[in-house]
Amino acid sequence: MGPATTRLTRILSGEMSWPEASQPQDGGAFAACPVRDVIDRLLGKWTILLLLVLRDRPRRFGELSRLVPDISRRMLSQSLRELERDGMVSRHILSARPPAVEYRLTSLGQSAQAPLIALLDWAADAHGPIREARTAFDEMA
């Protein structure tokens, strides 16, 4: 049983609050919640897609731009900077003429792959039932 499973078990049993570190001392909102901090970043519009595109190998900026055609160059640059700031992606300047930049996953970015793939598999499996539930709900309204 890993640390995440142990924590989840303790939360579900009521032994630990969700998560204990998120409980503000002044009784305020969950703004300082470490889980929320990480999940908020992952739920960014482009984050998961960029992490998956970088999964197999390092990529240059232009290649990332072509692989994710809906993203503007400005937003791609901003998203990569945020992932670099979070320690999930590293930026490498290649000695080429003209100089080129390559982005690759760090070990932290690699460690996110299995949970992301599991979430995507679940989403693919749940898509049909969710659409059916939406249709049934909308018909009742």
JOUR-V454077 format. One record per backbone hydrogen bond with DSSP energy under -0.5 kcal/mol. NH is the residue of the N-H (numbers start at 0). CO is the residue of the C=O. E is the energy in kcal/mol with one decimal. If there is no record, write none. Layout:
# JOUR-V454077
NH	CO	E
NH	CO	E
This chain:
# JOUR-V454077
5	1	-2.5
6	2	-2.5
7	3	-2.6
8	4	-2.7
9	5	-2.3
10	6	-2.4
11	7	-2.9
12	8	-1.9
13	10	-1.1
14	9	-1.3
15	9	-1.9
18	16	-0.7
19	16	-0.8
21	18	-1.9
22	19	-1.6
23	21	-0.9
26	23	-1.3
32	29	-1.8
36	32	-2.0
37	33	-1.7
38	34	-2.9
39	35	-2.9
40	36	-1.1
41	37	-2.1
42	38	-2.2
43	40	-1.5
47	41	-0.6
47	43	-0.6
49	45	-2.6
50	46	-2.5
51	47	-2.3
52	48	-2.5
53	49	-2.0
54	51	-1.1
58	102	-2.5
60	100	-1.0
63	59	-2.4
64	60	-2.5
65	61	-1.9
66	62	-2.4
67	63	-1.8
68	65	-0.5
70	67	-1.5
75	71	-2.6
76	72	-2.4
77	73	-2.4
78	74	-2.9
79	75	-2.6
80	76	-2.2
81	77	-2.2
82	78	-2.3
83	79	-2.4
84	80	-2.7
85	81	-2.0
86	83	-1.3
87	82	-2.5
88	82	-1.2
89	103	-3.2
91	101	-3.1
93	91	-0.6
93	99	-3.6
95	93	-1.8
97	95	-0.5
99	93	-1.1
101	91	-3.0
102	58	-3.2
103	89	-2.2
104	53	-0.5
105	87	-2.1
109	105	-2.5
110	106	-2.0
111	107	-0.8
111	108	-0.6
112	109	-1.5
115	111	-2.0
116	112	-2.9
117	113	-2.4
118	114	-2.3
119	115	-2.5
120	116	-2.7
121	117	-2.3
122	118	-2.5
123	119	-2.3
124	120	-2.3
125	121	-2.7
126	122	-1.1
129	125	-2.5
130	126	-2.4
131	127	-2.5
132	128	-2.4
133	129	-2.4
134	130	-2.4
135	131	-2.5
136	132	-2.4
137	133	-2.9
138	134	-2.1
139	135	-1.2
140	136	-1.1
